[in-house]
Amino acid sequence: MFSYAGWRDTKLAVIMFVRERALTDIVGKAHEALAAHRQFLRWRDTATETELRAAVKWPGDDSRHAELNVFVVHTPSST
């Protein structure tokens, strides 16, 4: 994700489209994966239960921080 952003970018977003029915499990796994990432700093308050917000540090520059929002969107399959 950082390779798609410029060094000046301080707001980052990921949108995850999920077809599985167990959306709560998917959000939980995303929460665990983000918390374990080496760039993770701390959690931020969220507006909804399908959103994750975190402060992250920039790779190669630990004093440079960005805000990351992860949005999990349920897209039910048509079958």
C-alpha positions in Angstrom: 0.0 0.0 0.0 2.8 2.4 0.8 4.3 2.0 -2.7 1.1 3.5 -4.1 1.2 6.6 -1.9 3.6 9.5 -1.9 5.7 10.4 1.1 3.5 13.5 1.6 0.3 11.5 1.9 -0.9 11.3 5.4 -4.3 9.8 4.8 -4.5 6.2 3.4 -7.5 4.0 2.7 -8.2 0.4 1.8 -11.6 -0.9 0.7 -12.2 -4.6 1.1 -15.1 -6.1 -0.8 -16.2 -9.3 1.0 -18.7 -11.9 -0.3 -18.5 -14.2 2.7 -21.5 -14.2 5.1 -19.3 -14.1 8.3 -18.4 -10.5 8.0 -17.7 -10.2 11.7 -15.1 -12.9 11.4 -13.5 -11.1 8.4 -13.3 -7.7 10.3 -11.8 -9.5 13.3 -9.1 -11.1 11.2 -8.3 -7.8 9.5 -8.1 -6.2 13.0 -5.6 -8.9 14.1 -3.5 -8.6 10.9 -3.3 -4.9 11.1 -2.4 -4.9 14.8 0.4 -7.4 14.1 1.9 -5.3 11.2 5.3 -3.7 11.8 4.0 -0.3 10.6 1.1 -0.3 13.1 1.2 2.3 15.8 -2.2 2.6 17.5 -6.0 2.3 17.0 -8.3 5.3 16.3 -12.0 5.5 17.1 -14.3 4.3 14.3 -17.7 5.4 13.1 -19.0 1.9 12.2 -18.3 -1.7 13.1 -17.1 -2.5 9.6 -14.4 0.2 9.6 -10.9 0.0 11.1 -8.9 3.2 11.8 -5.2 3.2 12.8 -2.2 5.4 12.9 0.7 3.8 11.0 4.3 4.8 10.5 5.9 5.3 7.2 8.3 2.5 6.1 11.9 3.7 6.5 10.9 6.8 8.4 9.5 6.0 11.9 8.9 9.6 12.7 6.5 10.1 9.7 3.0 8.9 10.5 -0.2 8.4 8.5 -3.9 7.7 9.2 -5.2 4.4 7.7 -8.8 3.7 7.2 -9.9 0.2 6.3 -13.5 -0.2 5.1 -15.1 -3.6 4.9 -18.0 -3.7 2.4 -20.3 -6.7 2.2 -21.2 -7.6 -1.4 -23.4 -10.6 -1.4 -23.0 -13.1 -4.2 -25.8 -13.2 -6.8 -26.2 -17.0 -6.4 
